[in-house]
Amino acid sequence: TDPNGPFQNCHLVVDPLSYFEDCQYDLCELRLNNAALCESLQAYADVCQTAGVQLAPWRNATFCPLSCPDNSHYE
């Protein structure tokens, strides 16, 4: 929900509040499981991209990294 964060371009197109609330609930129920956080952020990113919104990078090597199969490269 950060107005200056990587999802800022999407906030006027897809309201982040329900995704934020669902994420809070999941994190509470799953005892701050990092995978749950990443899945919630990915769900919001998917909806934003489906709506045609260009997102800033939000994943990196230490925060919600993507794993690639052998001999693959992700950009």
C-alpha atoms as one frame of an Amber mdcrd trajectory, in Angstrom:
protein
   0.000   0.000   0.000   3.070   2.257   0.014   2.271   5.199  -2.295   5.961
   5.318  -3.275   6.542   1.566  -3.457   6.946  -0.746  -6.443   3.168  -1.211
  -6.782   2.327   2.513  -6.783   1.332   2.521 -10.472  -1.342  -0.039  -9.770
  -3.086   1.545  -6.792  -5.434   3.683  -8.906  -6.286   0.705 -11.116  -6.560
  -2.091  -8.519  -7.265  -1.111  -4.915  -4.595  -2.796  -2.780  -6.624  -2.739
   0.457  -8.299  -6.155   0.145  -4.989  -7.739  -0.920  -3.275  -6.101   2.054
  -5.939  -7.350   4.465  -5.774 -10.884   3.048  -1.998 -10.798   3.357  -2.176
  -9.662   6.985  -4.581 -12.476   7.797  -2.416 -15.086   6.065   0.746 -13.860
   7.772  -0.956 -13.951  11.148  -2.374 -17.440  10.624   0.877 -18.800   9.181
   3.107 -17.169  11.811   4.799 -14.658   9.491   5.634 -17.259   6.858   7.700
 -15.482   4.201   6.306 -17.701   1.439   2.791 -16.485   2.269   3.955 -12.880
   1.960   5.527 -13.567  -1.424   2.410 -15.379  -2.651   0.206 -12.448  -1.610
   2.455  -9.945  -3.364   2.549 -12.149  -6.467  -1.263 -12.308  -6.500  -1.482
  -8.505  -6.460   1.255  -8.233  -9.098  -0.608 -10.686 -11.343  -3.849  -8.692
 -11.111  -1.999  -5.446 -11.787  -0.212  -6.848 -14.819  -3.426  -8.357 -16.162
  -4.924  -4.854 -15.915  -2.053  -3.578 -18.066  -0.091  -1.853 -15.312   3.700
  -1.714 -15.610   5.210  -2.515 -12.204   8.579  -1.574 -10.808  10.772  -4.511
  -9.803   9.695  -5.833  -6.410  11.625  -9.099  -6.184  15.352  -9.383  -5.628
  17.916 -11.976  -4.586  16.929 -11.764  -0.910  13.244 -10.737  -1.031  10.868
 -13.207  -2.699  13.508 -14.543  -5.100  12.392 -16.608  -8.052  14.020 -19.957
  -8.488  14.939 -20.946 -12.003  15.488 -24.460 -13.257  19.046 -25.461 -14.207
  20.366 -23.726 -17.330  17.728 -20.967 -17.029  17.993 -17.255 -16.447  15.336
 -14.838 -15.174  15.281 -11.113 -15.948
